[in-house]
Every structure is written in C-alpha cells, then in structure tokens.
Amino acid sequence: MFSIVTLSEDLLTKLRQEADILLSDRLMMRDVLEARSNELHHKRDEDLRRVEKWATQQKELINEVFAAIISETETDRQRNESNLSRMKSELETMSGATPPAPARRLHAAE
C-alpha cells in the first residue's frame, strides 16, 4: 500500500512538473507572439507613415505641375489675346488706308 501511495505521489509530482512545463511553454509562446505582434505593428505603422509621406509629396508635386500648367496657359491666352488685338488693329489700319484693289478680269483672245 505504501508503494501505491508513493507511486501516486510520484505521478502527481510528474504531472505537476509537466503542467508547469506546459504552462511555461505557453507563457513563453505568448510572450514571443506578443513581441512579434508588436514588431509587425510598428513596422506597419512605419510603412503607413512612409506611404503617407510619399502620397503627400506626390500631391505637392501634382499641385506644382498643375499650377505651372495653369500659369503657362494663362500666359499663352494673354499673349494670344494681345496678338489678336494687334492683328485686328493692323487689319483696320490697312483696310482704312488703302482702297481695295480692283478685280482683274481676264479677257479671252478675240
């Protein structure tokens, strides 16, 4: 009977040791997963900040390009308007100063 009690105590001790080992493994696994999760979280945040910075730079670049295009278009419009105005005044000056040339007729050889 004493051997059964001793055997039972040994089994209980081994069971507790195994339970402690399993608990320790699970705690270690939890800590490792938590650390990895934190690493990935920080990496994701860093990537998001990098992408957001890039997107902001692209927006600024696009704004600059469109501002330059709009400015150039406005300059072209003003130059064209000036040229049209100058051409109109030249045309008015030319038509007022010289009478229109008479129309020429070709006579067939008679």
All heavy atoms as an XYZ file, in Angstrom:
891
protein
N       0.816     -1.172      0.000
C       0.000      0.000      0.000
C       0.873      1.254      0.000
O       0.514      2.230     -0.665
C      -0.885     -0.051      1.237
C      -1.659      1.156      1.461
S      -3.260      0.758      0.887
C      -4.214      1.915      1.543
N       1.940      1.170      0.758
C       2.851      2.292      0.805
C       3.406      2.593     -0.584
O       3.571      3.747     -0.951
C       3.979      1.986      1.796
C       4.957      3.115      1.912
C       4.594      4.327      2.489
C       6.243      2.985      1.433
C       5.493      5.349      2.590
C       7.144      4.024      1.531
C       6.769      5.208      2.125
N       3.675      1.536     -1.358
C       4.201      1.718     -2.702
C       3.170      2.377     -3.619
O       3.510      3.146     -4.504
C       4.672      0.392     -3.281
O       3.573     -0.474     -3.453
N       1.918      2.106     -3.427
C       0.856      2.721     -4.240
C       0.784      4.212     -3.920
O       0.646      5.039     -4.811
C      -0.501      2.034     -3.989
C      -0.460      0.613     -4.507
C      -1.624      2.815     -4.640
C      -1.705     -0.161     -4.228
N       0.875      4.551     -2.646
C       0.833      5.950     -2.242
C       2.070      6.668     -2.789
O       1.980      7.781     -3.302
C       0.778      6.066     -0.705
C       0.950      7.506     -0.254
C      -0.538      5.529     -0.177
N       3.224      6.038     -2.689
C       4.459      6.621     -3.200
C       4.365      6.787     -4.705
O       4.754      7.832     -5.258
C       5.661      5.720     -2.847
O       5.664      5.470     -1.446
C       6.958      6.375     -3.233
N       3.866      5.763     -5.378
C       3.693      5.817     -6.827
C       2.720      6.927     -7.209
O       2.942      7.685     -8.151
C       3.204      4.463     -7.346
C       3.085      4.314     -8.849
C       4.444      4.473     -9.505
C       2.482      2.973     -9.173
N       1.662      7.066     -6.451
C       0.662      8.094     -6.696
C       1.276      9.485     -6.499
O       1.025     10.402     -7.282
C      -0.516      7.884     -5.754
O      -1.450      8.907     -5.901
N       2.072      9.647     -5.431
C       2.728     10.933     -5.189
C       3.732     11.249     -6.291
O       3.854     12.400     -6.731
C       3.424     10.912     -3.822
C       2.449     10.987     -2.672
C       3.143     10.874     -1.318
O       4.384     10.656     -1.286
O       2.452     11.014     -0.313
N       4.464     10.221     -6.759
C       5.416     10.417     -7.856
C       4.690     10.851     -9.136
O       5.142     11.757     -9.852
C       6.214      9.127     -8.120
C       7.235      8.822     -7.034
O       7.539      9.741     -6.238
O       7.714      7.679     -6.999
N       3.584     10.175     -9.404
C       2.793     10.534    -10.592
C       2.239     11.956    -10.472
O       2.235     12.718    -11.442
C       1.665      9.542    -10.810
C       2.073      8.175    -11.349
C       0.861      7.253    -11.383
C       2.672      8.298    -12.733
N       1.796     12.309     -9.288
C       1.274     13.653     -9.064
C       2.393     14.686     -9.237
O       2.191     15.733     -9.858
C       0.657     13.748     -7.668
C      -0.033     15.069     -7.320
C      -1.165     15.375     -8.286
C      -0.545     15.032     -5.903
N       3.559     14.379     -8.728
C       4.700     15.275     -8.869
C       5.065     15.434    -10.346
O       5.299     16.552    -10.837
C       5.913     14.737     -8.083
O       5.539     14.567     -6.705
C       7.080     15.682     -8.162
N       5.133     14.318    -11.075
C       5.444     14.381    -12.512
C       4.372     15.147    -13.270
O       4.663     15.908    -14.186
C       5.599     12.971    -13.078
C       6.902     12.318    -12.710
C       7.062     11.007    -13.421
C       8.408     10.386    -13.035
N       8.668      9.160    -13.778
N       3.136     14.934    -12.889
C       2.024     15.638    -13.531
C       2.151     17.143    -13.301
O       1.938     17.937    -14.226
C       0.700     15.125    -12.969
C      -0.435     15.172    -13.969
C      -0.700     13.771    -14.463
C      -1.645     15.751    -13.337
N       2.494     17.534    -12.083
C       2.678     18.952    -11.777
C       3.855     19.516    -12.572
O       3.788     20.642    -13.080
C       2.891     19.155    -10.286
C       1.612     19.026     -9.506
C       1.819     19.360     -8.052
N       0.547     19.218     -7.343
C       0.432     18.928     -6.072
N       1.517     18.740     -5.336
N      -0.742     18.839     -5.512
N       4.942     18.742    -12.669
C       6.097     19.184    -13.445
C       5.719     19.374    -14.922
O       6.089     20.366    -15.542
C       7.252     18.184    -13.318
C       7.922     18.185    -11.967
C       8.960     17.069    -11.853
O       9.039     16.175    -12.706
N       9.740     17.109    -10.777
N       4.993     18.415    -15.453
C       4.549     18.514    -16.855
C       3.623     19.716    -17.041
O       3.720     20.437    -18.027
C       3.835     17.227    -17.284
C       4.735     16.036    -17.474
C       5.693     16.205    -18.634
O       5.301     16.767    -19.671
O       6.852     15.792    -18.479
N       2.733     19.918    -16.068
C       1.820     21.063    -16.142
C       2.606     22.365    -16.080
O       2.318     23.323    -16.814
C       0.793     21.000    -15.025
N       3.619     22.421    -15.209
C       4.465     23.615    -15.113
C       5.224     23.852    -16.420
O       5.357     24.995    -16.881
C       5.457     23.481    -13.947
C       4.785     23.621    -12.586
O       3.628     24.115    -12.546
O       5.402     23.237    -11.571
N       5.734     22.774    -17.007
C       6.455     22.885    -18.278
C       5.511     23.388    -19.379
O       5.856     24.286    -20.152
C       7.100     21.535    -18.668
C       8.262     21.229    -17.725
C       7.579     21.558    -20.110
C       8.835     19.825    -17.892
N       4.311     22.811    -19.454
C       3.325     23.256    -20.451
C       2.950     24.725    -20.228
O       2.858     25.498    -21.182
C       2.079     22.383    -20.401
C       2.190     21.008    -21.045
C       0.927     20.199    -20.764
C       2.403     21.136    -22.535
N       2.745     25.087    -18.969
C       2.397     26.465    -18.664
C       3.544     27.402    -19.048
O       3.326     28.460    -19.651
C       2.068     26.607    -17.180
C       1.670     28.002    -16.715
C       0.404     28.467    -17.429
C       1.488     28.017    -15.216
N       4.759     26.990    -18.731
C       5.930     27.785    -19.086
C       6.057     27.923    -20.607
O       6.340     29.014    -21.116
C       7.182     27.120    -18.504
O       8.332     27.773    -18.939
N       5.863     26.825    -21.325
C       5.907     26.875    -22.791
C       4.845     27.812    -23.345
O       5.113     28.606    -24.256
C       5.725     25.478    -23.389
C       6.962     24.612    -23.267
O       8.027     25.147    -22.901
O       6.850     23.392    -23.532
N       3.658     27.702    -22.807
C       2.579     28.571    -23.293
C       2.846     30.040    -22.988
O       2.584     30.910    -23.810
C       1.244     28.138    -22.709
C       0.753     26.862    -23.331
C      -0.633     26.539    -22.915
N      -1.027     25.293    -23.572
C      -2.263     24.971    -23.787
N      -3.229     25.775    -23.415
N      -2.567     23.836    -24.379
N       3.372     30.309    -21.800
C       3.702     31.689    -21.458
C       4.814     32.225    -22.362
O       4.755     33.374    -22.822
C       4.116     31.798    -19.989
C       2.993     31.610    -18.963
C       3.569     31.602    -17.543
C       1.946     32.693    -19.103
N       5.814     31.386    -22.609
C       6.899     31.795    -23.499
C       6.362     32.030    -24.915
O       6.696     33.010    -25.564
C       7.995     30.728    -23.531
C       9.189     31.125    -24.381
S      10.478     29.884    -24.442
C       9.645     28.582    -25.315
N       5.509     31.138    -25.373
C       4.911     31.278    -26.703
C       4.084     32.555    -26.768
O       4.148     33.284    -27.766
C       4.029     30.059    -26.989
C       3.628     29.955    -28.408
S       4.851     29.036    -29.291
C       3.998     27.502    -29.445
N       3.339     32.841    -25.721
C       2.539     34.059    -25.684
C       3.436     35.298    -25.754
O       3.163     36.241    -26.503
C       1.697     34.103    -24.410
C       0.781     35.329    -24.352
C       0.300     35.643    -22.988
N       1.458     36.066    -22.198
C       1.436     36.223    -20.888
N       0.343     35.961    -20.203
N       2.503     36.622    -20.238
N       4.522     35.281    -24.990
C       5.451     36.414    -24.981
C       6.101     36.592    -26.353
O       6.255     37.726    -26.843
C       6.524     36.224    -23.919
C       5.975     36.308    -22.501
O       4.837     36.821    -22.334
O       6.676     35.863    -21.559
N       6.493     35.486    -26.979
C       7.112     35.558    -28.309
C       6.114     36.104    -29.321
O       6.441     36.986    -30.133
C       7.644     34.172    -28.743
C       7.994     34.155    -30.217
C       8.847     33.771    -27.902
N       4.882     35.599    -29.286
C       3.856     36.081    -30.216
C       3.517     37.548    -29.969
O       3.311     38.317    -30.916
C       2.598     35.212    -30.114
C       2.724     33.799    -30.670
C       1.461     32.998    -30.375
C       2.987     33.832    -32.165
N       3.488     37.941    -28.730
C       3.206     39.335    -28.410
C       4.332     40.244    -28.906
O       4.072     41.307    -29.487
C       3.039     39.487    -26.893
C       2.563     40.849    -26.459
C       2.314     40.900    -24.960
O       1.674     39.979    -24.430
O       2.764     41.877    -24.341
N       5.570     39.812    -28.705
C       6.709     40.604    -29.184
C       6.687     40.700    -30.708
O       6.904     41.777    -31.281
C       8.020     39.983    -28.712
N       6.411     39.588    -31.372
C       6.346     39.590    -32.847
C       5.199     40.468    -33.337
O       5.331     41.203    -34.313
C       6.186     38.152    -33.354
C       6.168     38.032    -34.844
C       7.488     38.411    -35.453
N       7.429     38.216    -36.897
C       8.015     38.983    -37.764
N       8.777     39.977    -37.370
N       7.898     38.758    -39.053
N       4.085     40.393    -32.629
C       2.936     41.225    -32.987
C       3.294     42.702    -32.857
O       2.946     43.513    -33.727
C       1.762     40.879    -32.081
O       0.704     41.772    -32.276
N       3.999     43.066    -31.788
C       4.415     44.457    -31.605
C       5.384     44.889    -32.706
O       5.289     46.008    -33.223
C       5.054     44.656    -30.235
C       4.025     44.628    -29.122
O       2.841     44.871    -29.358
N       4.462     44.320    -27.919
N       6.323     44.014    -33.066
C       7.259     44.323    -34.143
C       6.515     44.585    -35.451
O       6.793     45.554    -36.157
C       8.244     43.168    -34.355
C       9.289     43.006    -33.288
C      10.125     41.748    -33.486
O      10.079     41.156    -34.589
O      10.822     41.358    -32.541
N       5.580     43.698    -35.767
C       4.819     43.853    -37.006
C       3.949     45.105    -36.972
O       3.794     45.793    -37.987
C       3.970     42.611    -37.274
C       4.748     41.346    -37.622
C       3.808     40.151    -37.711
C       5.523     41.521    -38.917
N       3.399     45.409    -35.798
C       2.575     46.603    -35.648
C       3.413     47.855    -35.903
O       2.983     48.758    -36.634
C       1.966     46.624    -34.246
C       1.095     47.799    -33.970
N      -0.130     47.964    -34.550
C       1.294     48.888    -33.185
C      -0.667     49.089    -34.138
N       0.184     49.682    -33.301
N       4.604     47.904    -35.324
C       5.481     49.059    -35.536
C       5.933     49.147    -36.991
O       6.005     50.245    -37.554
C       6.695     48.985    -34.605
C       6.362     49.201    -33.159
N       5.776     50.343    -32.691
C       6.526     48.398    -32.072
C       5.593     50.261    -31.385
N       6.032     49.077    -30.983
N       6.225     48.011    -37.584
C       6.635     48.005    -38.998
C       5.502     48.513    -39.882
O       5.709     49.300    -40.809
C       7.050     46.600    -39.429
C       7.597     46.553    -40.829
C       8.073     45.169    -41.196
C       8.749     45.221    -42.537
N       8.172     44.434    -43.535
N       4.287     48.049    -39.606
C       3.127     48.503    -40.383
C       2.922     50.005    -40.224
O       2.686     50.726    -41.197
C       1.868     47.756    -39.946
C       0.666     48.086    -40.833
C      -0.634     47.720    -40.221
N      -0.838     48.593    -39.075
C      -1.723     48.377    -38.122
N      -2.455     47.308    -38.136
N      -1.859     49.207    -37.117
N       3.039     50.499    -38.989
C       2.893     51.939    -38.753
C       3.958     52.725    -39.508
O       3.676     53.764    -40.101
C       2.968     52.258    -37.259
C       1.726     51.815    -36.504
O       0.709     51.493    -37.162
O       1.780     51.773    -35.256
N       5.182     52.217    -39.481
C       6.271     52.880    -40.205
C       6.003     52.888    -41.706
O       6.198     53.901    -42.374
C       7.589     52.159    -39.914
C       8.799     52.794    -40.545
C      10.077     52.032    -40.226
O      10.242     51.623    -39.067
O      10.887     51.845    -41.153
N       5.537     51.756    -42.233
C       5.210     51.676    -43.660
C       4.080     52.639    -44.012
O       4.125     53.307    -45.052
C       4.827     50.250    -44.056
C       6.017     49.307    -44.097
O       7.169     49.799    -44.096
O       5.791     48.076    -44.110
N       3.073     52.722    -43.150
C       1.958     53.641    -43.402
C       2.430     55.097    -43.392
O       2.006     55.896    -44.231
C       0.850     53.441    -42.367
C       0.019     52.168    -42.521
C      -0.950     52.019    -41.345
C      -0.741     52.157    -43.822
N       3.318     55.432    -42.443
C       3.854     56.796    -42.412
C       4.664     57.081    -43.677
O       4.568     58.168    -44.250
C       4.724     56.997    -41.168
C       3.935     57.284    -39.904
C       4.846     57.729    -38.769
N       5.758     56.694    -38.322
C       5.469     55.737    -37.449
N       4.256     55.692    -36.925
N       6.361     54.845    -37.094
N       5.453     56.099    -44.108
C       6.267     56.274    -45.311
C       5.366     56.467    -46.533
O       5.595     57.362    -47.354
C       7.179     55.055    -45.504
C       8.152     55.186    -46.657
C       9.077     53.982    -46.743
N       8.395     52.703    -46.682
C       7.777     52.115    -47.704
N       7.747     52.684    -48.872
N       7.193     50.935    -47.544
N       4.318     55.666    -46.645
C       3.394     55.785    -47.781
C       2.653     57.120    -47.724
O       2.469     57.780    -48.749
C       2.399     54.595    -47.789
C       1.243     54.850    -48.730
C       3.114     53.309    -48.158
N       2.263     57.525    -46.529
C       1.563     58.803    -46.392
C       2.480     59.964    -46.769
O       2.060     60.916    -47.441
C       1.069     58.968    -44.957
C       0.153     60.156    -44.765
C      -0.485     60.173    -43.396
O      -0.865     59.103    -42.899
O      -0.583     61.272    -42.830
N       3.742     59.895    -46.371
C       4.711     60.931    -46.735
C       4.892     60.971    -48.247
O       4.910     62.042    -48.852
C       6.047     60.645    -46.045
C       7.105     61.679    -46.318
C       8.403     61.335    -45.601
C       9.497     62.320    -45.950
N      10.769     61.956    -45.330
N       5.010     59.794    -48.875
C       5.157     59.726    -50.326
C       3.926     60.313    -51.011
O       4.045     61.070    -51.979
C       5.363     58.271    -50.759
C       5.455     58.096    -52.236
C       6.539     58.262    -53.034
C       4.374     57.710    -53.103
N       6.215     58.015    -54.339
C       4.893     57.678    -54.409
C       3.033     57.401    -52.903
C       4.115     57.342    -55.505
C       2.251     57.069    -53.988
C       2.797     57.039    -55.278
N       2.736     59.963    -50.510
C       1.499     60.475    -51.112
C       1.424     61.997    -50.986
O       1.017     62.682    -51.928
C       0.284     59.824    -50.444
N       1.848     62.519    -49.855
C       1.859     63.973    -49.666
C       2.819     64.635    -50.649
O       2.496     65.669    -51.249
C       2.256     64.316    -48.216
O       1.327     63.689    -47.321
C       2.262     65.811    -47.981
N       3.992     64.031    -50.836
C       4.952     64.565    -51.799
C       4.375     64.533    -53.208
O       4.551     65.490    -53.978
C       6.258     63.766    -51.757
C       7.057     63.970    -50.504
C       8.249     63.022    -50.414
O       8.292     62.003    -51.107
N       9.195     63.340    -49.559
N       3.678     63.455    -53.553
C       3.070     63.357    -54.880
C       1.989     64.414    -55.065
O       1.879     65.028    -56.131
C       2.494     61.951    -55.111
C       3.537     60.858    -55.148
C       4.572     61.080    -56.219
O       4.238     61.336    -57.364
N       5.831     61.018    -55.846
N       1.190     64.645    -54.030
C       0.153     65.680    -54.108
C       0.780     67.051    -54.332
O       0.294     67.841    -55.146
C      -0.684     65.702    -52.821
C      -1.638     64.561    -52.678
C      -2.374     64.660    -51.350
C      -3.205     63.442    -51.076
N      -3.845     63.498    -49.747
N       1.847     67.344    -53.587
C       2.523     68.629    -53.738
C       3.100     68.772    -55.148
O       2.997     69.832    -55.758
C       3.635     68.775    -52.693
C       3.108     68.945    -51.285
C       4.204     68.882    -50.230
O       5.394     68.692    -50.591
O       3.874     69.016    -49.048
N       3.696     67.692    -55.642
C       4.256     67.717    -56.989
C       3.166     67.959    -58.032
O       3.320     68.791    -58.938
C       4.986     66.404    -57.286
C       5.609     66.259    -58.667
C       6.729     67.272    -58.842
C       6.140     64.854    -58.861
N       2.055     67.268    -57.896
C       0.939     67.436    -58.833
C       0.400     68.863    -58.754
O       0.110     69.479    -59.788
C      -0.165     66.393    -58.549
C       0.327     65.009    -58.986
C      -1.467     66.756    -59.238
C      -0.566     63.871    -58.554
N       0.292     69.397    -57.542
C      -0.174     70.783    -57.394
C       0.775     71.747    -58.091
O       0.331     72.696    -58.762
C      -0.313     71.154    -55.921
C      -1.555     70.554    -55.290
O      -2.501     70.218    -55.981
N      -1.535     70.421    -53.979
N       2.075     71.540    -57.932
C       3.056     72.403    -58.590
C       2.952     72.296    -60.112
O       2.991     73.309    -60.818
C       4.469     72.030    -58.153
C       4.800     72.417    -56.725
C       6.179     71.933    -56.296
O       7.007     71.614    -57.170
O       6.427     71.877    -55.088
N       2.814     71.063    -60.614
C       2.727     70.859    -62.065
C       1.478     71.539    -62.618
O       1.545     72.262    -63.616
C       2.745     69.354    -62.409
C       2.341     69.112    -63.855
C       4.115     68.758    -62.138
N       0.337     71.335    -61.960
C      -0.889     71.952    -62.450
C      -0.848     73.467    -62.319
O      -1.365     74.189    -63.187
C      -2.122     71.374    -61.751
C      -2.584     70.096    -62.368
C      -2.347     68.876    -61.743
C      -3.240     70.087    -63.585
C      -2.762     67.690    -62.317
C      -3.665     68.912    -64.179
C      -3.419     67.704    -63.536
N      -0.236     73.980    -61.264
C      -0.102     75.439    -61.130
C       0.745     75.988    -62.266
O       0.420     77.036    -62.842
C       0.515     75.789    -59.775
N       1.826     75.281    -62.624
C       2.671     75.720    -63.741
C       1.905     75.647    -65.055
O       2.008     76.564    -65.892
C       3.933     74.854    -63.808
N       1.136     74.586    -65.244
C       0.347     74.452    -66.475
C      -0.684     75.573    -66.574
O      -0.855     76.190    -67.634
C      -0.330     73.065    -66.539
C       0.713     71.985    -66.789
C      -1.399     73.032    -67.621
C       0.174     70.567    -66.658
N      -1.359     75.853    -65.475
C      -2.375     76.913    -65.470
C      -1.726     78.263    -65.742
O      -2.239     79.071    -66.532
C      -3.149     76.915    -64.132
C      -4.040     75.671    -64.057
C      -3.968     78.182    -63.955
C      -4.658     75.432    -62.698
N      -0.590     78.504    -65.120
C       0.124     79.766    -65.334
C       0.555     79.902    -66.793
O       0.398     80.964    -67.402
C       1.341     79.828    -64.416
O       2.109     80.960    -64.687
N       1.097     78.823    -67.340
C       1.535     78.850    -68.742
C       0.342     79.056    -69.675
O       0.425     79.816    -70.653
C       2.245     77.535    -69.083
C       2.868     77.511    -70.451
C       3.648     76.225    -70.699
O       4.223     75.688    -69.748
O       3.652     75.786    -71.857
N      -0.759     78.413    -69.394
C      -1.963     78.567    -70.214
C      -2.465     80.007    -70.150
O      -2.853     80.581    -71.177
C      -3.064     77.601    -69.740
O      -2.562     76.277    -69.807
C      -4.321     77.714    -70.580
N      -2.451     80.591    -68.957
C      -2.890     81.978    -68.808
C      -1.959     82.916    -69.564
O      -2.415     83.846    -70.244
C      -2.947     82.358    -67.324
C      -3.396     83.778    -67.062
C      -4.806     84.078    -67.542
O      -5.623     83.152    -67.705
O      -5.092     85.267    -67.779
N      -0.655     82.668    -69.502
C       0.307     83.491    -70.256
C       0.067     83.358    -71.752
O       0.069     84.359    -72.482
C       1.748     83.056    -69.903
O       1.945     83.179    -68.499
C       2.770     83.886    -70.639
N      -0.160     82.133    -72.218
C      -0.453     81.913    -73.644
C      -1.735     82.624    -74.056
O      -1.812     83.229    -75.126
C      -0.578     80.415    -73.948
C       0.757     79.690    -73.925
O       1.803     80.370    -73.922
O       0.746     78.442    -73.898
N      -2.753     82.561    -73.208
C      -4.020     83.214    -73.508
C      -3.831     84.718    -73.635
O      -4.324     85.356    -74.582
C      -5.055     82.907    -72.425
C      -6.466     83.422    -72.765
C      -7.381     83.389    -71.565
N      -6.956     84.255    -70.489
C      -7.099     85.594    -70.477
N      -7.632     86.214    -71.505
N      -6.696     86.303    -69.445
N      -3.085     85.298    -72.692
C      -2.847     86.748    -72.741
C      -2.031     87.123    -73.975
O      -2.314     88.134    -74.633
C      -2.117     87.204    -71.469
C      -2.992     87.169    -70.239
C      -2.217     87.489    -68.972
O      -1.000     87.664    -69.000
N      -2.935     87.549    -67.862
N      -1.025     86.329    -74.295
C      -0.212     86.608    -75.482
C      -1.062     86.492    -76.737
O      -0.996     87.346    -77.630
C       0.967     85.629    -75.551
C       1.922     85.961    -76.705
C       3.080     84.991    -76.809
N       2.579     83.691    -77.241
C       2.754     82.556    -76.566
N       3.429     82.544    -75.444
N       2.253     81.420    -77.015
N      -1.899     85.459    -76.823
C      -2.771     85.291    -77.996
C      -3.779     86.435    -78.095
O      -4.053     86.937    -79.199
C      -3.491     83.952    -77.941
C      -2.553     82.784    -78.174
O      -1.471     82.949    -78.728
N      -2.959     81.607    -77.727
N      -4.305     86.857    -76.975
C      -5.255     87.962    -76.969
C      -4.571     89.250    -77.443
O      -5.130     90.000    -78.237
C      -5.803     88.147    -75.546
C      -6.921     89.142    -75.443
C      -7.477     89.179    -74.027
O      -8.034     88.155    -73.595
O      -7.327     90.236    -73.385
N      -3.351     89.460    -76.981
C      -2.579     90.626    -77.408
C      -2.295     90.564    -78.906
O      -2.426     91.570    -79.625
C      -1.278     90.701    -76.616
O      -0.450     91.705    -77.112
N      -1.887     89.396    -79.386
C      -1.609     89.229    -80.825
C      -2.869     89.460    -81.661
O      -2.812     90.100    -82.719
C      -1.025     87.849    -81.113
C       0.405     87.707    -80.645
O       1.099     88.703    -80.439
N       0.855     86.479    -80.468
N      -3.999     88.910    -81.212
C      -5.256     89.115    -81.937
C      -5.632     90.596    -81.973
O      -6.072     91.116    -83.004
C      -6.380     88.296    -81.307
C      -6.337     86.798    -81.569
C      -7.405     86.082    -80.745
C      -6.537     86.506    -83.052
N      -5.455     91.267    -80.856
C      -5.771     92.692    -80.784
C      -4.861     93.472    -81.732
O      -5.323     94.369    -82.465
C      -5.596     93.184    -79.354
O      -5.802     94.558    -79.282
N      -3.572     93.169    -81.729
C      -2.619     93.839    -82.619
C      -2.968     93.558    -84.075
O      -2.997     94.470    -84.909
C      -1.205     93.351    -82.322
C      -0.134     94.002    -83.191
C       1.257     93.480    -82.877
N       1.353     92.033    -82.849
C       1.481     91.244    -83.914
N       1.496     91.779    -85.120
N       1.589     89.934    -83.787
N      -3.283     92.292    -84.400
C      -3.622     91.938    -85.778
C      -4.910     92.638    -86.214
O      -5.023     93.094    -87.362
C      -3.743     90.421    -85.913
C      -2.418     89.698    -85.768
S      -2.598     87.922    -85.601
C      -3.066     87.474    -87.251
N      -5.847     92.763    -85.307
C      -7.108     93.436    -85.632
C      -6.857     94.907    -85.921
O      -7.394     95.456    -86.890
C      -8.087     93.263    -84.470
C      -9.442     93.841    -84.744
C     -10.374     93.582    -83.566
C     -11.723     94.210    -83.830
N     -12.628     94.038    -82.697
N      -6.036     95.538    -85.099
C      -5.766     96.960    -85.344
C      -4.968     97.148    -86.628
O      -5.184     98.113    -87.372
C      -5.031     97.590    -84.162
O      -3.740     97.033    -84.030
N      -4.037     96.231    -86.930
C      -3.296     96.313    -88.194
C      -4.231     96.142    -89.377
O      -4.118     96.836    -90.388
C      -2.193     95.252    -88.245
C      -0.998     95.544    -87.374
C       0.028     94.418    -87.387
O      -0.177     93.414    -88.121
O       1.024     94.533    -86.659
N      -5.167     95.227    -89.269
C      -6.131     94.976    -90.345
C      -7.010     96.208    -90.558
O      -7.268     96.606    -91.693
C      -6.977     93.747    -90.023
C      -7.985     93.328    -91.080
C      -7.261     92.927    -92.374
C      -8.830     92.184    -90.588
N      -7.433     96.818    -89.458
C      -8.258     98.027    -89.571
C      -7.453     99.159    -90.195
O      -7.967     99.937    -91.009
C      -8.794     98.428    -88.203
C      -9.871     97.512    -87.674
C     -10.267     97.836    -86.241
O      -9.623     98.703    -85.598
O     -11.224     97.211    -85.755
N      -6.198     99.276    -89.819
C      -5.325    100.315    -90.381
C      -5.125    100.078    -91.867
O      -5.188    101.017    -92.681
C      -3.957    100.326    -89.669
O      -4.166    100.501    -88.280
C      -3.068    101.426    -90.191
N      -4.872     98.848    -92.262
C      -4.641     98.521    -93.669
C      -5.902     98.731    -94.492
O      -5.857     99.246    -95.601
C      -4.174     97.067    -93.813
C      -2.756     96.840    -93.333
S      -2.289     95.113    -93.345
C      -2.481     94.694    -95.043
N      -7.022     98.358    -94.010
C      -8.253     98.487    -94.794
C      -8.703     99.942    -94.869
O      -9.329    100.352    -95.837
C      -9.357     97.604    -94.225
O      -9.646     97.979    -92.892
N      -8.368    100.753    -93.902
C      -8.738    102.170    -93.935
C      -7.788    102.990    -94.799
O      -8.176    103.977    -95.397
N      -6.556    102.624    -94.927
C      -5.551    103.413    -95.635
C      -5.551    103.143    -97.131
O      -5.341    104.041    -97.923
C      -4.163    103.125    -95.066
N      -5.754    101.957    -97.552
C      -5.680    101.646    -98.980
C      -7.023    101.135    -99.465
O      -7.661    100.322    -98.811
C      -4.619    100.557    -99.245
O      -4.954     99.394    -98.519
C      -3.239    101.028    -98.848
N      -7.421    101.637   -100.626
C      -8.684    101.136   -101.173
C      -8.464     99.714   -101.689
O      -7.349     99.327   -102.025
C      -8.989    102.098   -102.317
C      -7.682    102.713   -102.671
C      -6.843    102.684   -101.440
N      -9.500     98.980   -101.736
C      -9.353     97.615   -102.219
C      -8.924     97.621   -103.675
O      -9.311     98.484   -104.464
C     -10.733     96.990   -102.041
C     -11.672     98.131   -101.866
C     -10.865     99.301   -101.373
N      -8.108     96.702   -104.037
C      -7.617     96.594   -105.415
C      -8.767     96.182   -106.317
O      -9.602     95.377   -105.936
C      -6.496     95.574   -105.487
N      -8.808     96.785   -107.549
C      -9.899     96.407   -108.451
C      -9.732     94.960   -108.891
O      -8.631     94.454   -109.016
C      -9.744     97.365   -109.629
C      -8.350     97.882   -109.534
C      -7.934     97.769   -108.107
N     -10.851     94.352   -109.110
C     -10.817     92.959   -109.545
C     -10.343     92.911   -110.985
O     -10.751     93.713   -111.823
C     -12.199     92.344   -109.421
N      -9.488     92.035   -111.304
C      -8.978     91.882   -112.678
C      -9.779     90.858   -113.401
O     -10.150     89.835   -112.845
C      -7.524     91.460   -112.640
C      -6.619     92.510   -112.090
C      -5.318     91.890   -111.778
N      -4.173     92.408   -112.389
C      -3.041     91.738   -112.593
N      -2.962     90.502   -112.294
N      -2.006     92.293   -113.083
N      -9.978     91.160   -114.655
C     -10.689     90.201   -115.497
C      -9.761     89.743   -116.582
O      -8.997     90.522   -117.149
C     -11.903     90.821   -116.144
C     -12.988     91.093   -115.165
C     -14.185     91.503   -115.930
N     -15.331     91.471   -115.049
C     -16.524     91.739   -115.439
N     -16.739     92.099   -116.683
N     -17.525     91.687   -114.624
N      -9.833     88.536   -116.844
C      -9.055     88.002   -117.943
C      -9.936     88.014   -119.179
O     -11.055     87.536   -119.167
C      -8.586     86.572   -117.640
C      -7.609     86.437   -116.481
C      -7.335     84.959   -116.235
C      -6.320     87.161   -116.762
N      -9.420     88.601   -120.228
C     -10.166     88.643   -121.478
C      -9.647     87.533   -122.369
O      -8.440     87.361   -122.542
C      -9.996     89.995   -122.176
C     -10.546     91.119   -121.359
N     -11.892     91.353   -121.262
C      -9.950     92.063   -120.579
C     -12.094     92.419   -120.483
N     -10.918     92.863   -120.053
N     -10.525     86.875   -122.957
C     -10.127     85.808   -123.868
C      -9.642     86.458   -125.171
O     -10.111     87.520   -125.579
C     -11.326     84.894   -124.166
N      -8.700     85.837   -125.797
C      -8.153     86.366   -127.048
C      -9.264     86.365   -128.085
O      -9.896     85.367   -128.330
C      -6.983     85.548   -127.516
N      -9.472     87.513   -128.682
C     -10.561     87.613   -129.647
C     -10.074     87.499   -131.035
O      -9.172     87.794   -131.593
C     -11.311     88.920   -129.467
C     -11.960     88.923   -128.139
C     -12.709     90.205   -127.934
O     -13.012     90.974   -128.827
O     -13.037     90.457   -126.790
